[in-house]
Amino acid sequence: KTMVTVVDSFRFFEEYYSRDTMMERPGLGQGSSLPIVELLIEQVECSDVIVLNKTDLMREDSLGKLQGTVHTLNPLAKIVVAEFGDIPFGEIFDDSAVGLMSQITLEGQHRGAVSAAKSC
């Protein structure tokens, strides 16, 4: 299993520096006081593959800054660049690949469930 996140590259820094909460942006899901930047960071940190979509709308220096930021947030993830919505699926999905982050997440969920069951 592989966890993939698709990033709107053109709007990434706008959202990254935003102080908006999910409650203020109901189109993003159930409203909560969680800042959108927290959701954005969590999605990047928990991915095995990060697709930087809409890179055709960016200047080269901005793309380099975005790649550096994403790599800093998740140095283990494979970063794939997509232009004009053309996502290179062959680079993302490999039957033999098992993503580290997906395994950590699954193991964490399992351990959490076992711990909760023991406490009952």
Backbone bond lengths (Angstrom), bond angles and torsions (degrees), N, CA, C in turn:
res aa  C-N    CA-C-N  psi(-1)  N-CA   C-N-CA  omega(-1)  CA-C   N-CA-C  phi
1 K - - - 1.445 - - 1.514 109.25 -
2 T 1.315 114.58 146.21 1.450 121.51 179.87 1.523 109.18 -134.00
3 M 1.320 116.60 134.04 1.461 121.40 176.86 1.525 108.26 -96.88
4 V 1.328 115.18 122.11 1.454 121.66 -176.53 1.533 109.37 -116.79
5 T 1.320 116.66 135.31 1.452 122.33 172.87 1.514 107.94 -120.13
6 V 1.337 115.94 133.39 1.461 121.52 175.05 1.525 107.26 -104.04
7 V 1.320 115.60 122.31 1.459 122.68 -176.87 1.526 108.99 -103.60
8 D 1.323 115.75 133.20 1.461 121.31 171.40 1.533 105.79 -78.60
9 S 1.301 115.95 92.80 1.466 121.56 -173.42 1.520 112.60 -58.87
10 F 1.308 115.90 -38.77 1.454 120.48 -176.29 1.528 111.48 -64.58
11 R 1.326 117.83 -32.09 1.470 121.78 -177.30 1.529 113.63 -105.75
12 F 1.322 118.10 -0.31 1.458 121.21 -173.53 1.530 112.64 -52.42
13 F 1.320 117.89 -53.44 1.466 120.05 -175.20 1.532 111.57 -71.00
14 E 1.317 117.45 -29.63 1.470 120.13 174.57 1.531 109.81 -60.24
15 E 1.329 116.33 -44.25 1.467 120.75 178.55 1.525 111.16 -74.71
16 Y 1.312 117.29 -36.11 1.462 122.92 -178.05 1.526 110.95 -61.41
17 Y 1.326 116.37 -38.85 1.456 120.57 -178.68 1.530 112.86 -94.91
18 S 1.314 117.10 1.11 1.462 121.87 -179.96 1.529 111.16 -72.22
19 R 1.307 115.75 148.49 1.463 121.23 174.44 1.528 110.64 -104.54
20 D 1.338 116.79 5.38 1.457 120.94 179.95 1.522 110.92 -63.31
21 T 1.324 114.74 149.17 1.455 120.68 174.48 1.522 108.62 -106.00
22 M 1.319 115.32 167.58 1.464 119.94 178.35 1.532 110.02 -62.00
23 M 1.323 117.05 -32.38 1.462 121.07 -179.97 1.531 110.60 -62.00
24 E 1.321 116.24 -34.22 1.460 121.21 -179.82 1.529 112.54 -79.62
25 R 1.323 117.00 -11.98 1.464 122.07 -178.32 1.528 109.52 -129.94
26 P 1.333 119.00 71.85 1.467 121.63 -173.96 1.527 114.42 -60.10
27 G 1.306 118.62 -18.95 1.458 121.10 177.84 1.519 113.70 -67.13
28 L 1.331 117.10 -12.40 1.461 121.48 -178.81 1.523 113.06 -92.07
29 G 1.317 117.58 -0.92 1.466 120.12 -179.76 1.504 110.99 131.92
30 Q 1.310 115.33 -164.13 1.450 120.20 -179.30 1.516 110.10 -63.87
31 G 1.316 115.35 133.89 1.447 120.33 -177.49 1.519 112.76 -67.12
32 S 1.295 115.62 136.64 1.462 121.59 173.62 1.519 106.79 -151.87
33 S 1.294 116.46 172.87 1.462 120.08 179.42 1.528 111.85 -84.12
34 L 1.334 116.74 4.78 1.461 121.42 179.05 1.535 110.01 -66.00
35 P 1.332 117.62 125.92 1.461 119.53 176.53 1.536 110.57 -63.91
36 I 1.302 115.69 144.05 1.467 120.71 180.00 1.515 110.79 -58.66
37 V 1.325 117.64 -36.22 1.457 120.62 -179.78 1.530 110.96 -60.54
38 E 1.327 117.89 -34.53 1.468 120.88 177.92 1.525 110.61 -63.48
39 L 1.317 116.68 -43.25 1.465 121.59 177.87 1.527 110.26 -63.34
40 L 1.313 116.06 -44.21 1.461 121.53 179.72 1.527 110.76 -60.26
41 I 1.311 117.29 -48.32 1.460 121.94 -179.31 1.527 110.72 -63.84
42 E 1.326 116.57 -43.75 1.470 120.51 179.95 1.530 111.40 -60.00
43 Q 1.325 116.37 -41.93 1.464 119.52 -179.99 1.523 111.50 -64.31
44 V 1.315 117.12 -39.74 1.463 120.79 179.34 1.528 110.32 -70.25
45 E 1.323 117.03 -43.74 1.469 120.85 -177.26 1.526 112.50 -65.25
46 C 1.318 118.19 -27.74 1.469 121.39 -173.79 1.525 112.99 -100.94
47 S 1.300 118.28 19.58 1.460 121.53 -176.98 1.519 112.49 -108.29
48 D 1.318 114.45 148.82 1.462 120.62 172.39 1.520 110.39 -88.89
49 V 1.343 115.02 -34.90 1.462 122.28 179.62 1.521 107.73 -130.26
50 I 1.320 116.24 132.93 1.460 121.42 177.68 1.518 107.59 -119.40
51 V 1.327 116.02 117.93 1.457 121.82 178.39 1.521 107.84 -94.29
52 L 1.314 115.79 118.26 1.461 120.92 175.43 1.522 107.12 -89.97
53 N 1.325 115.85 97.65 1.460 122.23 -176.54 1.532 110.14 -90.12
54 K 1.315 116.25 160.00 1.473 123.97 177.91 1.524 112.71 64.52
55 T 1.316 117.04 27.91 1.464 119.63 -179.69 1.523 111.83 -68.64
56 D 1.324 116.78 -17.28 1.461 121.03 177.71 1.529 111.59 -65.57
57 L 1.330 117.65 -17.44 1.461 122.34 -179.46 1.530 112.42 -91.07
58 M 1.340 116.83 0.60 1.465 121.05 -174.13 1.520 112.23 -110.23
59 R 1.336 114.60 154.54 1.454 119.60 169.77 1.525 107.91 -77.33
60 E 1.308 116.79 156.56 1.468 121.42 -176.63 1.526 112.32 -60.85
61 D 1.339 117.18 -40.16 1.466 119.74 -179.66 1.529 111.28 -67.12
62 S 1.335 117.08 -35.51 1.472 120.66 177.46 1.523 110.63 -68.05
63 L 1.326 116.11 -37.80 1.462 120.03 177.65 1.533 110.07 -64.39
64 G 1.311 117.25 -41.81 1.462 120.82 177.56 1.517 111.68 -61.32
65 K 1.322 116.47 -41.25 1.469 120.82 177.55 1.524 110.21 -63.88
66 L 1.329 117.18 -42.22 1.466 121.46 179.05 1.526 110.81 -63.74
67 Q 1.319 117.10 -45.89 1.461 120.30 178.78 1.528 110.67 -59.51
68 G 1.315 117.25 -41.59 1.462 121.08 178.86 1.522 112.00 -64.89
69 T 1.321 116.85 -41.54 1.465 121.41 179.49 1.517 111.13 -64.98
70 V 1.329 116.02 -46.63 1.466 120.65 -179.97 1.523 110.23 -63.57
71 H 1.314 116.94 -41.55 1.469 120.60 178.54 1.534 110.93 -63.57
72 T 1.328 116.88 -38.10 1.467 120.68 177.85 1.529 110.73 -64.63
73 L 1.334 116.46 -40.86 1.463 120.76 179.38 1.529 112.08 -68.57
74 N 1.339 116.57 -32.85 1.459 120.36 -178.56 1.530 109.81 -148.41
75 P 1.323 117.26 84.85 1.465 120.43 -177.14 1.531 114.19 -69.07
76 L 1.332 118.03 -13.28 1.466 120.91 -179.62 1.524 113.20 -88.96
77 A 1.320 116.90 -14.83 1.466 120.49 -174.79 1.523 111.74 -78.23
78 K 1.313 113.65 148.45 1.463 120.48 171.45 1.527 106.14 -84.69
79 I 1.326 117.50 129.04 1.460 122.18 -179.57 1.516 108.40 -105.26
80 V 1.331 115.72 124.04 1.459 122.53 -178.34 1.524 108.38 -118.60
81 V 1.314 116.93 132.87 1.458 122.11 -178.93 1.525 109.41 -98.22
82 A 1.337 115.41 134.51 1.465 121.10 178.90 1.530 108.97 -127.24
83 E 1.318 114.99 136.48 1.459 121.23 177.21 1.512 109.58 -118.82
84 F 1.325 116.08 143.11 1.466 122.82 177.87 1.528 112.02 54.49
85 G 1.328 117.05 31.59 1.464 121.69 178.78 1.512 114.01 72.45
86 D 1.326 117.11 8.15 1.465 121.24 -179.81 1.528 108.43 -87.61
87 I 1.325 115.74 93.90 1.459 121.73 -176.65 1.525 109.38 -88.77
88 P 1.327 118.05 124.54 1.466 121.41 -178.93 1.539 110.94 -77.87
89 F 1.345 115.56 82.78 1.463 120.77 -174.89 1.527 113.10 -59.11
90 G 1.323 117.67 -30.47 1.459 120.81 178.22 1.514 112.76 -60.92
91 E 1.337 116.63 -29.95 1.464 121.00 178.59 1.527 111.70 -80.35
92 I 1.318 116.03 -18.89 1.463 120.25 -174.74 1.521 112.27 -94.18
93 F 1.327 115.33 -49.15 1.458 119.64 -173.40 1.515 111.00 -105.26
94 D 1.308 115.28 116.47 1.452 122.89 178.62 1.523 106.08 -130.47
95 D 1.324 117.25 120.98 1.465 121.15 -175.58 1.522 113.19 -55.37
96 S 1.317 117.22 -28.12 1.460 119.35 -177.23 1.529 112.68 -88.35
97 A 1.327 116.61 -11.45 1.465 119.49 -176.49 1.524 111.45 -84.36
98 V 1.300 114.81 135.43 1.462 121.67 172.95 1.514 106.02 -123.13
99 G 1.318 115.90 118.54 1.447 120.50 -175.74 1.521 112.73 -72.94
100 L 1.318 115.32 136.33 1.456 121.33 179.27 1.519 111.59 -62.48
101 M 1.330 117.50 -46.50 1.457 120.14 -176.48 1.525 111.35 -64.78
102 S 1.316 117.57 -37.67 1.464 118.87 178.58 1.519 110.45 -65.92
103 Q 1.322 117.83 -35.13 1.460 120.87 178.05 1.527 111.10 -69.23
104 I 1.315 116.38 -41.83 1.457 119.98 178.13 1.522 109.81 -62.10
105 T 1.316 116.43 -43.59 1.462 120.68 -179.60 1.521 110.66 -63.91
106 L 1.334 117.44 -44.82 1.459 120.31 179.76 1.526 111.24 -64.03
107 E 1.322 116.47 -43.07 1.464 120.09 178.71 1.521 110.58 -64.78
108 G 1.321 117.10 -39.98 1.457 120.95 178.71 1.512 111.94 -64.13
109 Q 1.326 116.12 -40.42 1.466 119.88 178.10 1.520 109.86 -65.41
110 H 1.317 116.36 -41.81 1.463 120.84 -179.72 1.530 109.90 -63.51
111 R 1.325 116.17 -48.12 1.469 119.39 179.73 1.521 111.31 -61.70
112 G 1.330 116.80 -39.16 1.456 120.67 178.60 1.513 111.69 -64.02
113 A 1.341 117.15 -40.55 1.461 121.82 179.10 1.531 110.46 -66.64
114 V 1.333 116.68 -42.56 1.474 120.68 179.22 1.524 109.39 -64.07
115 S 1.323 117.18 -44.24 1.455 121.03 179.75 1.524 111.11 -61.81
116 A 1.322 116.90 -41.51 1.466 121.12 179.99 1.523 110.28 -66.31
117 A 1.337 117.21 -39.57 1.464 121.21 179.93 1.526 110.82 -65.99
118 K 1.324 116.79 -37.62 1.472 120.60 -179.76 1.527 111.20 -67.92
119 S 1.295 117.01 -30.09 1.453 119.30 -176.68 1.535 113.27 -81.58
120 C 1.309 116.74 -8.07 1.484 120.20 179.85 1.509 112.16 -76.82
